[in-house]
Amino acid sequence: MQRQTVLVTGGTGFTGSHLVNRLIDEGYCVRVVDNQPGLFHDQLKARGADITIGSVTDRDLMFKLVEGVDTVHHVAAAFRAINLPKAVYYDVNVNGTRYLLEAAEHHHVRKFVYCSTCGVHGNIEQPPAPESAPIHPADYYQQTKWLGEKVAHEFMERGMDITILRPAAIYGPGDPERWAMLFQRSKSGRFLMFGDGRATYHPLYIDNLIEAFMLAMCHPAAAGQTYLIADERYYSLNEIVGMVGRVLNKPVEIVHLPFRPLWLAAVACEVAYAPARKPPPIFRRRVDWFRQNRAFDIGKAQRELGYAPKVDLYEGLSKTAQWYREQGYM
Ligand SMILES: NC(=O)c1ccc[n+]([C@@H]2O[C@H](COP(=O)([O-])OP(=O)(O)OC[C@H]3O[C@@H](n4cnc5c(N)ncnc54)[C@H](OP(=O)(O)O)[C@@H]3O)[C@@H](O)[C@H]2O)c1
């Protein structure tokens, strides 16, 4: 039987590279497009991934790469870079999504999976939030992910088989940034918590998310549906820091400080760094971590797709810590 070809956008990034590895493990022929080689280019290439360095905003390139493909997993996003002009977020997250969908429709792709974000719901007033909870993106990145969902709906109405995933806070080996800071700060034995630390946070271990991508790709019930994807349960920030301490085998003293001065400092940093187009040391999206409530109901994915997150927080954090040690992040 001929092997099916799958295109993964953002395939050399954190999530994309895990997905590419899983698809290769399962015998798929994998194409990747990403605007940079990232940490995993050589490893994925050695495993047989066909990698193109290019942008999802290049419409002609998307038409070329989508030809002959069975499934597109659209994972690429302008996401980590901070202080990008709004036009860049829009171009990548909205226009790029449209170009890929146009290409997929043109080439009669069987399945399209769009990776959105739980952030489209913003602060969760009534936890845990299901997919039908109000849409309140908290920043421009999240707004453009929501606009990307709307573009996907246009194509669903025209008959395409599309599934939208809204992942919670993804973590695991391969993510060099955000959770590394949590580990680094906890390792010192003293964690500065701005606010009371009772805001909720819903982690998502990378292997659990990859399972959801595979279900979205293969399960017939996923057609035309949107799913919040997260680990089995959510935690308070104080609990998350406590668990990091357990994994590091180190008691962590949580020192509480007021949130408002941090928020004002973040605003000032964004303004000060904007002319130089340099990433500010702190910015609103990052400091919002201390106050946004993120707690989701994953029942729909469990019932309809049989989604069952296997890796719990302790195991996931232990594997992540091991990777940080091996890579010298900690
Ligand atoms: N991480 C989370 O907690 C989280 C939570 C919810 C949803 N998500 C969504 O999950 C997806 C993956 O996130 P991630 O954490 O794996 O991020 P990531 O590591 O930044 O992966 C995204 C990849 O896409 C690339 N990319 C950016 N703009 C591109 C373009 N114009 N054309 C082609 N490739 C481009 C990025 O390159 P650059 O590094 O050069 O930008 C990066 O390699 C994103 O869609 C994000 O919105 C993430």
Ligand as a Chemical Component Dictionary entry (heavy atoms), coordinates in Angstrom:
data_LIG
# 
_chem_comp.id                   LIG 
_chem_comp.type                 NON-POLYMER 
_chem_comp.pdbx_formal_charge   0 
_chem_comp.three_letter_code    LIG 
# 
loop_
_chem_comp_atom.comp_id 
_chem_comp_atom.atom_id 
_chem_comp_atom.alt_atom_id 
_chem_comp_atom.type_symbol 
_chem_comp_atom.charge 
_chem_comp_atom.model_Cartn_x 
_chem_comp_atom.model_Cartn_y 
_chem_comp_atom.model_Cartn_z 
_chem_comp_atom.pdbx_ordinal 
LIG N1  N1  N 0  3.035  26.511 23.319 1  
LIG C1  C1  C 0  1.812  26.619 23.843 2  
LIG O1  O1  O 0  1.637  26.591 25.063 3  
LIG C2  C2  C 0  0.616  26.766 22.943 4  
LIG C3  C3  C 0  -0.659 26.771 23.533 5  
LIG C4  C4  C 0  -1.772 26.814 22.703 6  
LIG C5  C5  C 0  -1.622 26.848 21.336 7  
LIG N2  N2  N 1  -0.374 26.864 20.785 8  
LIG C6  C6  C 0  -0.269 26.836 19.326 9  
LIG O2  O2  O 0  0.444  25.649 19.036 10 
LIG C7  C7  C 0  1.225  25.816 17.857 11 
LIG C8  C8  C 0  2.641  25.380 18.101 12 
LIG O3  O3  O 0  3.171  26.086 19.194 13 
LIG P1  P1  P 0  4.665  25.799 19.671 14 
LIG O4  O4  O 0  4.700  26.079 21.125 15 
LIG O5  O5  O -1 5.115  24.488 19.177 16 
LIG O6  O6  O 0  5.406  26.985 18.913 17 
LIG P2  P2  P 0  6.784  27.018 18.112 18 
LIG O7  O7  O 0  7.811  26.161 18.763 19 
LIG O8  O8  O 0  7.081  28.481 17.953 20 
LIG O9  O9  O 0  6.411  26.372 16.715 21 
LIG C9  C9  C 0  5.856  27.091 15.650 22 
LIG C10 C10 C 0  6.796  27.018 14.474 23 
LIG O10 O10 O 0  6.199  27.747 13.392 24 
LIG C11 C11 C 0  7.208  28.560 12.830 25 
LIG N3  N3  N 0  6.669  29.691 12.094 26 
LIG C12 C12 C 0  6.366  30.936 12.545 27 
LIG N4  N4  N 0  5.962  31.712 11.543 28 
LIG C13 C13 C 0  6.019  30.944 10.415 29 
LIG C14 C14 C 0  5.753  31.179 9.042  30 
LIG N5  N5  N 0  5.372  32.385 8.628  31 
LIG N6  N6  N 0  5.897  30.179 8.165  32 
LIG C15 C15 C 0  6.338  28.963 8.564  33 
LIG N7  N7  N 0  6.630  28.679 9.845  34 
LIG C16 C16 C 0  6.463  29.664 10.763 35 
LIG C17 C17 C 0  8.002  29.002 14.037 36 
LIG O11 O11 O 0  9.217  29.597 13.669 37 
LIG P3  P3  P 0  9.742  30.905 14.507 38 
LIG O12 O12 O 0  10.296 30.353 15.758 39 
LIG O13 O13 O 0  10.752 31.512 13.606 40 
LIG O14 O14 O 0  8.560  31.799 14.737 41 
LIG C18 C18 C 0  8.146  27.691 14.776 42 
LIG O15 O15 O 0  9.207  26.928 14.279 43 
LIG C19 C19 C 0  1.028  27.255 17.427 44 
LIG O16 O16 O 0  0.031  27.286 16.435 45 
LIG C20 C20 C 0  0.531  27.955 18.680 46 
LIG O17 O17 O 0  -0.303 29.053 18.337 47 
LIG C21 C21 C 0  0.748  26.830 21.560 48 
# 
loop_
_chem_comp_bond.comp_id 
_chem_comp_bond.atom_id_1 
_chem_comp_bond.atom_id_2 
_chem_comp_bond.value_order 
_chem_comp_bond.pdbx_ordinal 
LIG N1  C1  SING 1  
LIG C1  O1  DOUB 2  
LIG C1  C2  SING 3  
LIG C2  C3  SING 4  
LIG C2  C21 DOUB 5  
LIG C3  C4  DOUB 6  
LIG C4  C5  SING 7  
LIG C5  N2  DOUB 8  
LIG N2  C6  SING 9  
LIG N2  C21 SING 10 
LIG C6  O2  SING 11 
LIG C6  C20 SING 12 
LIG O2  C7  SING 13 
LIG C7  C8  SING 14 
LIG C7  C19 SING 15 
LIG C8  O3  SING 16 
LIG O3  P1  SING 17 
LIG P1  O4  DOUB 18 
LIG P1  O5  SING 19 
LIG P1  O6  SING 20 
LIG O6  P2  SING 21 
LIG P2  O7  DOUB 22 
LIG P2  O8  SING 23 
LIG P2  O9  SING 24 
LIG O9  C9  SING 25 
LIG C9  C10 SING 26 
LIG C10 O10 SING 27 
LIG C10 C18 SING 28 
LIG O10 C11 SING 29 
LIG C11 N3  SING 30 
LIG C11 C17 SING 31 
LIG N3  C12 SING 32 
LIG N3  C16 SING 33 
LIG C12 N4  DOUB 34 
LIG N4  C13 SING 35 
LIG C13 C14 SING 36 
LIG C13 C16 DOUB 37 
LIG C14 N5  SING 38 
LIG C14 N6  DOUB 39 
LIG N6  C15 SING 40 
LIG C15 N7  DOUB 41 
LIG N7  C16 SING 42 
LIG C17 O11 SING 43 
LIG C17 C18 SING 44 
LIG O11 P3  SING 45 
LIG P3  O12 DOUB 46 
LIG P3  O13 SING 47 
LIG P3  O14 SING 48 
LIG C18 O15 SING 49 
LIG C19 O16 SING 50 
LIG C19 C20 SING 51 
LIG C20 O17 SING 52 
# 
